[in-house]
């Protein structure tokens, strides 16, 4: 599903965010990226989503080298990818239903199908009935769940999240992580960047630990674990 091969990322400011990062994530895995602030977690997610490109090295998603994806092909590439941001990135002047529907509208899905899938996604995150609310009428935890509904409404095979519980209290954070676990249990590959070690200890999933742009512990992929 995901493979990084000696990936380096240097930003125009000169900061080297990643230095020779290599790891593999199997289809259907739930994996946490952990490490201190600035360790490289967000850079890895940006490379997976083709928000950024590596300076050196190769990134493979579904056996495809992302270097081969031309700019015009990025929207198609992202159709199998759901992204959850820490700060939600919701459109505050649009109702919840429109926010969740955005990936489907971009993909050209028929309106009747959009309405059905938006309701299903909101039901999955416990927000059915909130379709007409504006994001600012919701709590922080509810806004994050709208972001998750938007990320999964197109039924992606891969879901990535950048510090999705960073602004939530411990109970809400646990509820959000349980949502990700539920999506993983139905076959979605889930990669979550978080520094909350106490929280992820409750899930028993593999961790890829980063420090100063390098992998210090990649754990063991599912396919390599003894049966």
N, C-alpha and C positions, 0 to 999 in steps of 0.2 A: 504493500500500500504506500508506505513512505520510506524513502532511503536518502540519507545525507551522506555524501562521500567527500571527505576532506574539504568541507565548506568553510570559506572565509567570507566575512562581510566587513568592509571598511566604508564608512560613510564619508561624504564630501568634507566634513569637518576634520577628518583625519582619525576619528575614533574607530578603533577596530572592535566591532561588537562580537564577531565570531572568528575563531582562529583554529582551523583544522577540525571542524566538528564532523563526526561520523556516528551514525546510529541507524537503526532500522525499526520500523513499527509495522506490525502485521495487520492484515485485514481483521476487523472486529475487535481490536484491542482497545482498552481504556488505559491511557498513559498520562501521567502528570509530568510536566516540565517544572522543575523546582530549582531554586538558587536565589541568591541575594539580588536586590535591585541592581539592574545593570549587568546581570550575569549573561544575558543574551536570549532570554526566554521569548520576549516579544519579537526579536529579530527572526528567530526561527519560525514563528507563526506567520510573520510577514512574507517570508520566503515561500512557505507552503501555499499561501494565498496569492502569490505573485503580486503582492503589493510592492515588494522589493525583489531584486535579482542578486544572486551571489557575486562577489568580486572574483572569487576563484572557487573551484570545486563544482560538484554537480548535485542537483536535487531531483529526485525521481518521485512522482506521484502517480500511482496506478501504472507503474512501469514506464511512464512517460517522462523523459528528460525535460524539465521545465524550460531549459535553454532553447528548446525547439518550438516553444509556444510564442508566436508572434503577437505583438500588441493587439491586433484585431481579433486574435483567438482567445484572449483572456476572458471575455464574458462567457464564452462556451465552456472554457476550462472550469470556471467557477460554478457552473450549474450543478455539479456534484459535491459542492463544498458549502457548508454552513459556517458562518462566523459570528461569534458572540463577543461583544466589546464590553469592557469594564464600565464605560460611561454611556452605555446603551445605544447612543447615536440614533435616537428616535426623532421623527419629524413632529415637533410639538404642535404645529398648526394643523395636523391631520389626525383623525381618529385612529384608535387602536387597529381597527380592521384594515385601514389603508396602509399603516405601517407594516403589518404582517404580510399584506398582499404584495408588497413592493417587488420581491424577487420573481413572483409569478407574472406580474404585469410586464416586467422587463423581458421575461422569457416568452411573452406572447400567449400565455394560457388563456383560454376562453373565460369570459366573465362568470358564467354559471359554475364552472369548475373552480374558479378562484374562490367564490363565496363558500363553496363546500369545503375546500381545503383549509381556508382561513378558520372556519368554525372548528374543524377537526384539530388544527394546531393549537388553537386557544383552549380547547377542551383538554388537550394533553398537558397543558401547563396550568390548568385550573382557573382559567380566566374567561370561560364561556359566559356570555352575558355582558362583557365589558367592551364589546365591539365598537360602540359609539362614543365611549369615553375618550377624552384627550389624554395624552401621556401625563401631563402635569396634574391631572385629577387622580392619579394613581400613586400608591406608595412606591418607595425606592425598590422594594422587592418585587412588586407587581410590574414595574417598568422593566426590570431585568428579565422577568418571565416573558414579557412582550418581545424583548430582544431574542430570547430563546425560541419563541414561537416563530418569529420571522426567519430565524436561522434554519429551522427544520421544516418549514411549510413546503419547500420544494423537494422534500424527501431525499436529502443528500446522503451519500455513502460515507462522507467524512465531515465531522463537526469539530471545529477548533474554537477555543475560548481563551481570551486573554484576561487573567485576573477577574473572572466573572463574579466573585464574591467579595472583592476588595472593599466595597462600600456598604456591605451588609453586616448586620449583627450576627452572632454565632448561630442562632436558630434558623434565621433566614438563609444563611450561607449553607447550612446543612441541607435544607430543603432544596436549594438550587442544585447542589451537588447530586442529590438523589434523583433529580430530573435527568441530569446527564447520564447517570448510571442506568436509568430506565431506557434511554435511547440506545445506550451501548448494549443492553440485554436483548434488543431486537436486531442486532447486527451492525449498528452504526459504529464506525471507528471514531473514537473521541480522544482528542488531545487537548489538555487543559494546562495552561501556564498559571501557576500559583505559588506564592511563598508561604501559604498557610499549611505548614507541615502537620500541625495538630489535626486539622480537618481531614487531610488526605489519608492520614493513618487509619481512619475509620473505614476506608474502602478497599484496602489490601491490593491495590493495583500497582503496576510497575511504575517506577519513577526514573526519569532521566535527569540527573543532577548536573547543573551547570555552575561553573565558577570562572569568572573573568574570561568569558567567551569560549571556554573549553568544556567538554564533557568530562566530568570527574567520575561519574558512575552511570552507565547506560542500562543497568538491570539486565534482565533476560527476556527476549521476545517470547510471546506465547508459543510459537512454533519450535522454539529451542528448549522449552521446558520439558522435563521428564513427564511421561504420562503415568 
